[in-house]
């Protein structure tokens, strides 16, 4: 029997066949459904559920009490905080089956989702965005955006290293900023998008 190159705590349930990458750790009381695809070096805390039609990239950190339902697609280096929530139906009713109406949710590389945040299905969270604790996301989020509140609103912009940038929410002309931590350089365009000019590692 081939030795598995990932760790699963004895209390967790893995419904084969699944794909789980090398170095991934699945801790207490988790359940991974048949067909799920999980990349390398991921970490899943206590009481995490992963649905069948879920794809998770490399180096993803999922904290305790998170359910990742069908049609959620998570790219590399994403952080999911404790008890944050994904959905996959916008108008659920117990007496009506709507599995053919699931909406795709995409979490792009490097995004961070704070504790107790809710991501309403159908949204795309841009690269390295930062969702504040308890926020409710109801629409697409731009890359590097800092989102807070219910429903969430754009509060500012975050560096890829997780430090807030000294930039306005929007501007009529191009604004530039340098991260105080890693010294990466950014441009905020009049269109309301943030672009990274020079990426440096912290």
ROVO-518897 format. One record per residue (C-alpha): residue in three letters; x, y, z; residue number from 1. Coordinates in nm, 4 decimals. Each point is the difference from the previous one (the first is absolute). Layout:
% residues N
+-----+----------+----------+----------+-----+
|  aa |        u |        v |        w |   i |
+-----+----------+----------+----------+-----+
| ALA |        X |        Y |        Z | NUM |
...
+-----+----------+----------+----------+-----+
***
This chain:
% residues 202
+-----+----------+----------+----------+-----+
|  aa |        u |        v |        w |   i |
+-----+----------+----------+----------+-----+
| UNK |   0.0000 |   0.0000 |   0.0000 |   1 |
| UNK |   0.1413 |   0.3367 |  -0.1055 |   2 |
| UNK |   0.0827 |   0.2305 |   0.2898 |   3 |
| UNK |  -0.1974 |   0.3232 |  -0.0088 |   4 |
| UNK |   0.2081 |   0.3156 |  -0.0210 |   5 |
| UNK |  -0.2544 |   0.2069 |   0.1922 |   6 |
| UNK |  -0.1341 |  -0.0133 |   0.3569 |   7 |
| UNK |  -0.3576 |  -0.0773 |   0.1036 |   8 |
| UNK |  -0.0980 |  -0.0073 |   0.3668 |   9 |
| UNK |  -0.1701 |  -0.3289 |   0.1011 |  10 |
| UNK |  -0.3247 |   0.1813 |   0.0848 |  11 |
| UNK |  -0.0408 |   0.1342 |  -0.3549 |  12 |
| UNK |  -0.1872 |  -0.1684 |  -0.2868 |  13 |
| UNK |   0.1352 |  -0.0079 |  -0.3562 |  14 |
| UNK |  -0.2418 |  -0.1383 |  -0.2599 |  15 |
| UNK |   0.2175 |  -0.1509 |  -0.2724 |  16 |
| UNK |   0.0784 |   0.0718 |  -0.2722 |  17 |
| UNK |   0.1395 |   0.3450 |   0.0714 |  18 |
| UNK |   0.3130 |   0.1878 |  -0.1031 |  19 |
| UNK |   0.2111 |   0.1287 |   0.2897 |  20 |
| UNK |   0.3429 |   0.1516 |  -0.0573 |  21 |
| UNK |   0.3255 |  -0.0772 |   0.1752 |  22 |
| UNK |   0.0549 |   0.1665 |   0.3354 |  23 |
| UNK |  -0.3665 |   0.0873 |   0.0582 |  24 |
| UNK |  -0.1313 |  -0.0404 |   0.3567 |  25 |
| UNK |  -0.3638 |  -0.0738 |   0.0851 |  26 |
| UNK |  -0.0679 |   0.0284 |   0.3711 |  27 |
| UNK |  -0.2783 |  -0.1096 |   0.2390 |  28 |
| UNK |  -0.3576 |  -0.0803 |  -0.1081 |  29 |
| UNK |   0.0299 |   0.1066 |  -0.3643 |  30 |
| UNK |  -0.1971 |  -0.1519 |  -0.2893 |  31 |
| UNK |   0.1261 |  -0.0014 |  -0.3584 |  32 |
| UNK |  -0.2588 |  -0.1164 |  -0.2532 |  33 |
| UNK |   0.0723 |  -0.2278 |  -0.2951 |  34 |
| UNK |   0.1349 |   0.1879 |  -0.3013 |  35 |
| UNK |   0.1529 |   0.2963 |   0.1835 |  36 |
| UNK |   0.3376 |   0.1248 |  -0.1235 |  37 |
| UNK |   0.2472 |   0.1457 |   0.2498 |  38 |
| UNK |   0.3511 |   0.1242 |  -0.0768 |  39 |
| UNK |   0.3300 |  -0.0303 |   0.1823 |  40 |
| UNK |   0.0919 |   0.1447 |   0.3416 |  41 |
| UNK |  -0.3544 |   0.0943 |   0.0994 |  42 |
| UNK |  -0.1225 |   0.0062 |   0.3594 |  43 |
| UNK |  -0.3568 |  -0.0679 |   0.1155 |  44 |
| UNK |  -0.0890 |   0.0683 |   0.3625 |  45 |
| UNK |  -0.2597 |  -0.1732 |   0.2143 |  46 |
| UNK |  -0.3485 |  -0.0679 |  -0.1389 |  47 |
| UNK |   0.0551 |   0.0945 |  -0.3650 |  48 |
| UNK |  -0.2303 |  -0.1342 |  -0.2740 |  49 |
| UNK |   0.1079 |  -0.0177 |  -0.3662 |  50 |
| UNK |  -0.2571 |  -0.0791 |  -0.2674 |  51 |
| UNK |   0.0356 |  -0.2235 |  -0.3048 |  52 |
| UNK |   0.0137 |   0.2764 |  -0.2601 |  53 |
| UNK |   0.2671 |   0.2042 |   0.1760 |  54 |
| UNK |   0.3485 |   0.0766 |  -0.1288 |  55 |
| UNK |   0.2596 |   0.1390 |   0.2412 |  56 |
| UNK |   0.3479 |   0.1143 |  -0.1032 |  57 |
| UNK |   0.3388 |  -0.0138 |   0.1718 |  58 |
| UNK |   0.0864 |   0.1404 |   0.3451 |  59 |
| UNK |  -0.3598 |   0.0798 |   0.0943 |  60 |
| UNK |  -0.0721 |   0.0500 |   0.3711 |  61 |
| UNK |  -0.3546 |  -0.0759 |   0.1197 |  62 |
| UNK |  -0.0692 |   0.0631 |   0.3677 |  63 |
| UNK |  -0.2508 |  -0.1746 |   0.2302 |  64 |
| UNK |  -0.3710 |  -0.0401 |  -0.0815 |  65 |
| UNK |   0.0036 |   0.0861 |  -0.3713 |  66 |
| UNK |  -0.2196 |  -0.1782 |  -0.2564 |  67 |
| UNK |   0.1164 |   0.0210 |  -0.3610 |  68 |
| UNK |  -0.3030 |  -0.1009 |  -0.2033 |  69 |
| UNK |  -0.0304 |  -0.1170 |  -0.3611 |  70 |
| UNK |   0.0962 |   0.2520 |  -0.2687 |  71 |
| UNK |   0.2516 |   0.1872 |   0.2139 |  72 |
| UNK |   0.3395 |   0.0291 |  -0.1699 |  73 |
| UNK |   0.2974 |   0.1197 |   0.2044 |  74 |
| UNK |   0.3373 |   0.0910 |  -0.1511 |  75 |
| UNK |   0.3466 |  -0.0111 |   0.1629 |  76 |
| UNK |   0.0973 |   0.1740 |   0.3257 |  77 |
| UNK |  -0.3538 |   0.0799 |   0.1153 |  78 |
| UNK |  -0.0836 |   0.0439 |   0.3705 |  79 |
| UNK |  -0.3501 |  -0.0872 |   0.1281 |  80 |
| UNK |  -0.0523 |   0.1235 |   0.3561 |  81 |
| UNK |  -0.1864 |  -0.1825 |   0.2779 |  82 |
| UNK |  -0.3721 |  -0.0595 |  -0.0591 |  83 |
| UNK |  -0.0145 |   0.1980 |  -0.3242 |  84 |
| UNK |  -0.2845 |  -0.1109 |  -0.2289 |  85 |
| UNK |  -0.0367 |  -0.0937 |  -0.3653 |  86 |
| UNK |  -0.3387 |  -0.0503 |  -0.1662 |  87 |
| UNK |  -0.0965 |  -0.1490 |  -0.3369 |  88 |
| UNK |  -0.3730 |   0.0830 |  -0.0401 |  89 |
| UNK |  -0.1451 |   0.3537 |   0.0103 |  90 |
| UNK |  -0.3621 |  -0.0933 |   0.0772 |  91 |
| UNK |  -0.0008 |  -0.3254 |   0.2008 |  92 |
| UNK |  -0.3213 |  -0.1738 |   0.1012 |  93 |
| UNK |  -0.0082 |  -0.3248 |   0.1933 |  94 |
| UNK |  -0.2838 |  -0.1394 |  -0.2147 |  95 |
| UNK |   0.1545 |   0.0919 |  -0.3398 |  96 |
| UNK |   0.3087 |  -0.1726 |  -0.1426 |  97 |
| UNK |   0.2262 |   0.2561 |  -0.1689 |  98 |
| UNK |   0.3227 |  -0.1960 |  -0.0528 |  99 |
| UNK |  -0.0112 |   0.0873 |  -0.3705 | 100 |
| UNK |   0.0006 |   0.3702 |   0.0945 | 101 |
| UNK |   0.3256 |   0.0081 |   0.1971 | 102 |
| UNK |   0.2026 |   0.3131 |  -0.0748 | 103 |
| UNK |   0.3773 |  -0.0118 |  -0.0335 | 104 |
| UNK |   0.2111 |   0.1900 |   0.2521 | 105 |
| UNK |   0.3638 |   0.0754 |  -0.0833 | 106 |
| UNK |   0.2620 |   0.0966 |   0.2600 | 107 |
| UNK |   0.3097 |   0.1243 |  -0.1800 | 108 |
| UNK |   0.3620 |  -0.0400 |   0.1032 | 109 |
| UNK |   0.1085 |   0.1474 |   0.3308 | 110 |
| UNK |  -0.3436 |   0.1141 |   0.1183 | 111 |
| UNK |  -0.0637 |   0.0148 |   0.3767 | 112 |
| UNK |  -0.3483 |  -0.0462 |   0.1476 | 113 |
| UNK |  -0.0476 |   0.1070 |   0.3617 | 114 |
| UNK |  -0.1755 |  -0.1881 |   0.2798 | 115 |
| UNK |  -0.3792 |  -0.0278 |  -0.0301 | 116 |
| UNK |  -0.0106 |   0.1669 |  -0.3427 | 117 |
| UNK |  -0.2658 |  -0.1208 |  -0.2458 | 118 |
| UNK |   0.0617 |  -0.0404 |  -0.3738 | 119 |
| UNK |  -0.3298 |  -0.0080 |  -0.1888 | 120 |
| UNK |   0.0288 |  -0.2368 |  -0.2958 | 121 |
| UNK |   0.0720 |   0.1282 |  -0.3486 | 122 |
| UNK |   0.2687 |   0.2451 |   0.1092 | 123 |
| UNK |   0.3641 |   0.0112 |  -0.1050 | 124 |
| UNK |   0.2520 |   0.1176 |   0.2586 | 125 |
| UNK |   0.2982 |   0.1585 |  -0.1751 | 126 |
| UNK |   0.3666 |  -0.0739 |   0.0578 | 127 |
| UNK |   0.1317 |   0.0974 |   0.3441 | 128 |
| UNK |  -0.3235 |   0.1645 |   0.1079 | 129 |
| UNK |  -0.0668 |   0.0196 |   0.3740 | 130 |
| UNK |  -0.3471 |  -0.0688 |   0.1389 | 131 |
| UNK |  -0.0460 |   0.1370 |   0.3518 | 132 |
| UNK |  -0.1407 |  -0.2073 |   0.2858 | 133 |
| UNK |  -0.3783 |  -0.0263 |  -0.0150 | 134 |
| UNK |  -0.0309 |   0.1601 |  -0.3446 | 135 |
| UNK |  -0.2700 |  -0.1168 |  -0.2417 | 136 |
| UNK |   0.1126 |  -0.0165 |  -0.3642 | 137 |
| UNK |  -0.2858 |   0.0241 |  -0.2502 | 138 |
| UNK |   0.1906 |   0.0893 |  -0.3199 | 139 |
| UNK |   0.3400 |  -0.0262 |  -0.1656 | 140 |
| UNK |   0.2987 |   0.1395 |   0.1905 | 141 |
| UNK |   0.2912 |   0.1710 |  -0.1826 | 142 |
| UNK |   0.3586 |  -0.1209 |   0.0452 | 143 |
| UNK |   0.1723 |   0.1412 |   0.3114 | 144 |
| UNK |  -0.3273 |   0.1485 |   0.1316 | 145 |
| UNK |  -0.0661 |   0.0340 |   0.3749 | 146 |
| UNK |  -0.3703 |  -0.0763 |   0.0563 | 147 |
| UNK |  -0.1894 |   0.0507 |   0.3272 | 148 |
| UNK |  -0.3580 |   0.0200 |   0.1243 | 149 |
| UNK |  -0.3474 |  -0.1374 |  -0.0743 | 150 |
| UNK |  -0.0373 |   0.0085 |  -0.2910 | 151 |
| UNK |   0.3730 |   0.0407 |  -0.0576 | 152 |
| UNK |   0.1349 |   0.3259 |  -0.1378 | 153 |
| UNK |   0.3435 |   0.0943 |  -0.1317 | 154 |
| UNK |   0.1995 |   0.1597 |   0.2830 | 155 |
| UNK |   0.3465 |   0.0103 |  -0.1581 | 156 |
| UNK |   0.2748 |  -0.2078 |  -0.1587 | 157 |
| UNK |   0.2384 |  -0.2688 |   0.1277 | 158 |
| UNK |   0.3481 |  -0.1052 |  -0.1043 | 159 |
| UNK |   0.0542 |  -0.3635 |  -0.0939 | 160 |
| UNK |   0.1892 |  -0.0336 |   0.3306 | 161 |
| UNK |  -0.3101 |   0.0995 |   0.2004 | 162 |
| UNK |   0.0843 |   0.3617 |   0.0900 | 163 |
| UNK |  -0.2454 |   0.2808 |  -0.0757 | 164 |
| UNK |   0.1207 |   0.2412 |  -0.2683 | 165 |
| UNK |  -0.0099 |   0.3782 |   0.0371 | 166 |
| UNK |  -0.2469 |   0.0556 |  -0.2830 | 167 |
| UNK |  -0.3493 |   0.1512 |  -0.0306 | 168 |
| UNK |  -0.2927 |  -0.2244 |  -0.0855 | 169 |
| UNK |  -0.0200 |   0.1684 |  -0.3418 | 170 |
| UNK |   0.1585 |   0.2860 |  -0.1899 | 171 |
| UNK |  -0.0511 |   0.2018 |  -0.3182 | 172 |
| UNK |   0.3663 |  -0.0418 |  -0.0862 | 173 |
| UNK |   0.2632 |  -0.2700 |   0.0406 | 174 |
| UNK |   0.1251 |  -0.0350 |   0.3588 | 175 |
| UNK |   0.3163 |  -0.1859 |   0.1021 | 176 |
| UNK |   0.0957 |  -0.1705 |   0.3249 | 177 |
| UNK |   0.2858 |  -0.2046 |   0.1427 | 178 |
| UNK |  -0.0674 |  -0.2634 |   0.2660 | 179 |
| UNK |   0.1583 |   0.0968 |   0.3334 | 180 |
| UNK |   0.0819 |  -0.3661 |   0.0688 | 181 |
| UNK |   0.1249 |  -0.1693 |  -0.3165 | 182 |
| UNK |   0.0487 |   0.3107 |  -0.2197 | 183 |
| UNK |  -0.2073 |  -0.1317 |  -0.2898 | 184 |
| UNK |  -0.1245 |   0.2801 |  -0.2268 | 185 |
| UNK |  -0.3611 |   0.0524 |  -0.1102 | 186 |
| UNK |  -0.2078 |   0.2264 |  -0.2217 | 187 |
| UNK |  -0.3664 |   0.0840 |   0.0602 | 188 |
| UNK |  -0.1562 |   0.0816 |  -0.3367 | 189 |
| UNK |  -0.2921 |   0.2390 |  -0.0597 | 190 |
| UNK |  -0.2067 |  -0.3016 |  -0.1065 | 191 |
| UNK |   0.0066 |  -0.1102 |   0.3649 | 192 |
| UNK |   0.2419 |  -0.2886 |  -0.0389 | 193 |
| UNK |   0.3281 |  -0.0561 |   0.1793 | 194 |
| UNK |   0.2972 |  -0.1364 |  -0.1901 | 195 |
| UNK |   0.3277 |  -0.1262 |   0.1389 | 196 |
| UNK |   0.2975 |   0.1670 |  -0.1713 | 197 |
| UNK |   0.2801 |  -0.1770 |   0.1838 | 198 |
| UNK |  -0.0575 |  -0.2978 |   0.2288 | 199 |
| UNK |   0.2495 |  -0.0679 |   0.2779 | 200 |
| UNK |  -0.0100 |  -0.2697 |   0.2629 | 201 |
| UNK |  -0.0150 |   0.0973 |   0.3704 | 202 |
+-----+----------+----------+----------+-----+
***
